[in-house]
Amino acid sequence: MAPDNKQPQGERFFTPGATGFRKAVERRSAVPMTFLFTQVPRWVAPALLVILLLAGFAVTNPLGGVAVLPVLAFVGWLAYLSWPSLSVSGKVLRVAMLTFLVLLVATRFGAF
């Protein structure tokens, strides 16, 4: 019996058969993602995101909205990259999280 050399579905970085905009985003994301996960200690990114999110909750003026924008961008970026491999429940969870963050930013900028 020959060994199966196929890479498991969850282990791929690039979407198979991706073209156009998705392929460009995945290729351009490879360098910052590699830097983030190899050159920076593992705790830095989550800690920074939690600090920014807590600042967004605590500060009720536009500065709080500015603090949440990097969190929104990071979560949106990860949601976009992982979208093809997600189940329906995973997609719903990401849409709910992004909606929550957009509403948080909107309230801090005085839209509601």
N, C-alpha and C positions, 0 to 999 in steps of 0.2 A: 504494500500500500504506500503510495507516494505521499510525502508530507504536504499539507496544505499551506502554501506560502501566501495566501491572501491575507491582507491586513484586516483586522476586525473593523466593522462599520464605525464604531465609536472612536477609533484611534486615528482617523484621517483628519488632516488639517484643512486641506482644500476639498471643495465640493467636486466630486467626479462629474466631468462633462460641463462644468460651469463655463459660461461665456459672458462677454460684455461687462456690465457694471459689477456683477457679483465677483467675477474673476479678478477684476482690477482691485476691488476692495480687499479681497482675500490676499492678493499678492502684496498690496501696500501695507496690510495689517501684519504681515509676517515679521517685519523688522521690529516695530514697536512691541509686538507681543513677545518676540524672542528676547528683547532687551528687558521687558517687564518681568519675565519669568526666569531669566538666567542671571542678570546683573544686579537686580534689586532684591533685597531680602524678601522672602515670601510674605511676611507680615505687613510690609509697607503699603501695598495697594489696598488690601481690605481695611487697614487701619485708617488710611487717608480718606477712603470713601465713607467710612462710618463717621469720622470726624466732620467731614463736609455735610453729610446728611443730618447729623445732630445739630450742626450750626444752622442748617436750613430750618429745622424744627424750632430752634430756640430764638432765632432772630426773625421778627415778623415784618421787617421792612424789605425793600428790594435787595439789600445785601444778603439776606437769607436766600432769596431766589438765585442770586449769583452763585452762592455756595452750592446749591443743588444742581446747577447746570452741568458741572463735570460728572456728577453721579448719573444724571440723565443721559449724557453722551456716552459714558462707559457702558451702562446697562443697555442702551439702545444698540451700541456697537456689538456687544456680545450677543444680544438677541438676534441681530441680523446675521451674524456669522453662524450661529447655531440653528437658525430657523429650519433649514432643510432636513435636519436629523431629528427634529422634535416630534413628539406625539401631539395629539390635539390638546391634551391637558397641559402639556408644557408650553404650547403656543398661547393658550388662554392665560396661563400664569404670567408669561412675559408681557402680554398685552395689558393685563391688569396692573402689573408693576409700572410699566411705562405710563399708563393712564394716571396712576396715583402720583408719579413724579411730576408729570406735566401739570396736574391740578395743584400740586404743592407749589411749583414755581409760579403758576398763574396767581394763586392767592397771595404769594409774597410780593408780586408786582402789582397787586391791587386790582386784578381782573374780576374778582368775586368779592 
